[in-house]
Amino acid sequence: MTVSPDIDAPLFSGAFGSEQLVHLADPATGLRAVVAIDDTTLGPGLGGVRMRPYASPAAAAEEAQRLAAAMSLKNALAGLPYGGAKSVILAGGVPSDAAGRAALMRRFGSFVAGLGGRYLPGVDMGTTTADLDLVAASGATVTCNDEDPSPWTALGVYQAIRAAVEHRWAADGLRDVHVVIQGAGHVGAVLGELLVDAGARITVSDVDPGRAAAVAERLGGTVVAPEGVATVECDVFAPCAVARVVSAATVDGLRCGVVAGAANDTLEDDGLAEDLLSAGITYVPDFLANAGGVIQIHGHLEGWETDRLVARVGAIRDLTREVLAAADREGTSPLVTARVLAQGRIDAARR
């Protein structure tokens, strides 16, 4: 694998960074949403439906486009026949009662159905498989409505961490490796189980203190408050919650050897990959580490047996090794290396 640093273009290139950007509004249900379809060269845009507060519709559109661009790279790097897309629902307009939420999700589904199959939605932060059932009830083709892919995302992150630890320290396994997990939700909790089973030590943080405490107690770990999670001295920092946790304000405070987690859009901006490289921190790009979920989605649609799916997600370890080794050879960051490989697959299909 040979890469060229000069083609390290940003993931998100502004208002016209996507093939299609759709703003959705329905006053009757309170729906306000954005769908970003980044690239459909390899197939329909696959990406989750995120529901959270946003400062403005413009902020929601920016995040949708950034995450959709990352999904294009994730699907391409994983060798899947999908493009990248993402949707975000502004949580401020979502009714608090179950009936109101159901009506909103059905209306969202009718809008998605109108896109003619260009967008395949799945679960993401703030949405559930039950929500996706409601989207499907309006005629949209969806994923994740009958199985949560989170455990498979966790398995992929675990494999990426194994590869990064082996690469960084020439280690054999994860025994006594200290991993800080930011986010104790569906992915973070399963990741903790896998790490502890492999002999690692974990520290857990979550905006819900009770959830963090429950996971830590069950797995024999410790807890750290959310505001201090990025500065804990550890071997591996695994962000498994919100986006952009590695920022200009936090990067200098990191006290880890590896950053590898499930959170999408981990870096506030792409230049931070060079800062991590200069600091001697091995960074596994999020769209490489967290691809287990989309691999599971594809495997489920194709009817794969469990053994085949486990092996396919396990291959994230080999791909991580390949990317990290190539980055070392070329003197570039792993972000550049992984992006060039993914974009090369998209460009080859386009030609």
N, C-alpha and C positions, 0 to 999 in steps of 0.2 A: 504494500500500500504506500503510495507516494502522495503527499499533500502539498498544497501551495498556500502559504499564509495570506497571500494577497487576495484570495477569494473569500476571505473571512467576512462575509457580509452580515449585517445584523438580521436577527430572526424577523423583526418587525420593522417595516419600512414606511409606516405612516398610514394616512387615510386610504391609500390605494394599495395596501399591502396584501390584499386578498383577491381571489377571483370574484367573489361575491360577498357583499356585506348587506345584511337585511335587518332593518329595525322593525320590531313587532310591537304593536300596541293594541290593546282591547280594553277600553274603559269599563265595559260591563263586568269583566272578571278581575280587573286590576292588573292585567298582564302588561309588563314592559320587559322586552327581551331583545337580544341581539344574536344573530346567527352569523358566524364568519366561516366561509368555505375558502380555505387557503389555496388548495391545489388538488385537482382531480385527475392528474396525469395517470396515476397508477390505478385509480378506481374512485368510487364514491367517497366523499369526505367522511371519515369516521372520527368521532370525538364526543365527549360527554356533555351533559347539560349541567352547568354550574349554577347554583342559586346562593347569592350572598348579597350583602349591602354594597353599594357603590356610591361614590361621592357624586357622580353625575352619569348621564347616559354616555357621554364621551369617554369616561373612564371605563365603563363597561365595554364599550366597543373596542377600546385599545386592548384590554385584557383578552377579549374574545379573539382578536386577531393574533396577538402574541401566542396564545395557547394553541390556536389553530395551526400556526406556522410550525410550532414544536411538534404537533401531531403529524404533520406531513413528514418531518424528519424521522419521527419515531416509527411510523408505519413503513417508511422506505428502508430504514436501517434494519428493521426486523424482517425485511423481505416479505411483507404482506401486500396484498393487492388492493390497497386502499390509499386514498389521499388523506389530507388533514382538514379537520373542521372542529369547531367548538361553538357552543352556545352558552349564553349567560342570561339568567333571569334576575332582574333587580328585585331583591328580597323585600324592599320597602313597600311594594304594591301587592305582596302575596297575602291573601286572607289568612287569618289565624285558625279558622275553623276548617274541619276536614272537608266539608261539602264545598266550601269556597275554593280551597286549594285544588280539589278534584276538578272543579269547573275550569279553573285556570290552566291546569295541565292538559285537559282535553282541548282547550282552545289553542294552546301552544302546539299540540299535536296536529290540529287542523292546518296550522300555518306550515309546519314541517312537511306534512303530506303534500302541500302545494308546491314544494320545491322539487317534486318529481323524482325523488330517490337520490338526489345529489348529496344529501346529508343523512347519515346514519347515527342517530343520537344514542348515548348510553348514560350510565350513572356517573356522577361526579360529586364534588363537594356540595352538600346541601340537598341532593336529590337521592331517591331510593328506587329500588326495582318496582315498587308499587306505583311510583310516579310514572315510570316508563310504561307500565301496563296501561295507564290512562292515556299516555301519548299514543300508544299503539291503537287504542280503542277508537281514535279519530282517523285511522287510516294510514298513519305513518309507519314505515318500516323501522324498527328499533333493534337495539342490542341490549343485553344485560337485564332484560325484564324477567328472566326466569332463573338467573344465577348471578350472584355478586362476584365480579372478577377480582375483588380486593385481595383475597388470599393468594391469587396467582401473581398479582402485582408485587406482593410481599416476597414471594418466592424468587421473583426476578431480581429484586433489590438485594436479597440475601446472596444470590449468586454473584452479583456485581461487587458487593462488599468483599466476598471471598477472593475474587480476582484482584481487587485493588489492594487488599492486605498482602496477598501473595506477591504482588508486583512491588509494592512499596517497601516491604521488609523481608522479602524472600521467605515468608513464613509458610509453615505447613499447617494449614487449618486456622481456626479462630479461637483456640483455647487461650483464655485469659486476656483476649483482646477486649478493650473497653469501648463500648459503643453508646453514644448518646442519641436517643431517639426523640425527635421533636414531633409530637403528635401521637396520641395513644388511641386512635380510632381503628377502623377495620383493618387498615394496612399496618399501621404502627404496632398494634397489639400482636398480630400474626408474625410480623418481622421479629419482634421480641422473643416469641416462642422459638422460632427457628434459630436465632442467635444463641439463646441460652442452651438449647439442645446441642449446639455445636461447641459449647464450653465457654462462650463469651460472657462478659459481665455487661450489664446494661444499666443506664440511667435514663429515666423517662420524664418527659415534660409534656404538659398539655394545658390548654386554656381552661379546661375543666379539671380542677385539682383532684376531685374524687375519681375521675376516670384514670388519671395518671397514677394515683395511689393504688387503685385496684389492680392495674396491670403490674406495677412494680411489686406489690405484695405477692401476687400469684406467681411471679417469675423470679422472686428473690432479688429484685433490683432496687435501686434507690430513685428518689424523686428530686427534681430541681424545678424551681419556679420558672415560668415562661420567660420572664425578663432576663434571666441569667443563662439560658440554655446554650446560647452560641459561644459563651466564653468558658464553658467547663473544659478542663483539661482532659483529653481523651485520645484514643487512637482514631476513632471514626465518628464523625458527626453525620447523622442520618436524618435530614429534614423530611418529614412525612406529613406535613400540614399545609400551611399557606405558601403562596408564591413569594419569590424575591427575598428570601431570608438572608442570602449573602448579598450585602449591599455595601456601598461606599462607607457607611457608618459602622458596619459590623465586621468587615473583612479583616481589619487589623487586629481585632480581638479574638479571632479564631485560634484555638489552642489544640488543634487536631492534626493528624497526618493525612487523613482521607476525608473527603466530603462525597457521600454517595447516599442518595435517598429517593423516596417516592414522589416528593413534591414536584409538580410541574413548575417550570419557569423559576428555577432555584436562584438564578443570578439576576440581580437587579438590572445589570447591563452586561453585554458580552465581554467587555474589556476586563471584567473582574476575573475571567478565566486566566488572563495573563498575570494578574495580581496573585492568584492562588499558585500559579506555576512559579513565580518569583519567590514566593514564601515557602516553597518546598512542599506544598500541600497537593496531594493527588486528587484531582477532581474527576469523577465519573459523570459525564453529562446526563442530565435527568432523563432525556428522551432515549437514552440507552439503558439506564438502570431500571426505569419503571415500565418497560415494555411488556412485562409478563401479562398484564391485564388485557392488552389488545391481542396478544398471541392467544390467550384463552378464548377471547371473543371469536376470533377466526376459527380456532379449533372446534369450538362448539358449533358454529355454523356449518363447518365441514364434516362434523360427526366423528372427530378424532377420538380414539380410545385414550384413556387416562395416561397410560404409559407413554404414548407418543407425545401428549401434551407436556408431561413432566420433562421429557427429554428436550423438547423444543424450548421450553422456558429455561431449562438448565443450560442451554447453549448461550444464554446471555453471559455466563461466566467466560466462555471461550472468546466471545466477541469483545468483551471488556478487556481481556488480556491482549487481544489483537490491537485494539485501539490504543491502549496505554503504551504498548511496545512501539507501535508506529509513531506515536507522538514523541517518544523519547528519541527515536532514530532521526526524525525530521526536525527536532528542536522546536516543536510547536505545542500548543496546549491540546489536551484531549478533546476540547470542544471543537477546535478547528478540524482535527482529524476525523471525528465522528460526523461532523456536518459535511465535510467534503465527500466522505463515503456515501452518506445518505443522498446528498444532492446529486452525486454522480449517477446513482441508480434512477433518480427521477429524470435527469437529463437524458440518460440512455433510452429510457422508455419514450420520452418525448421525440427523440430523433427517429 
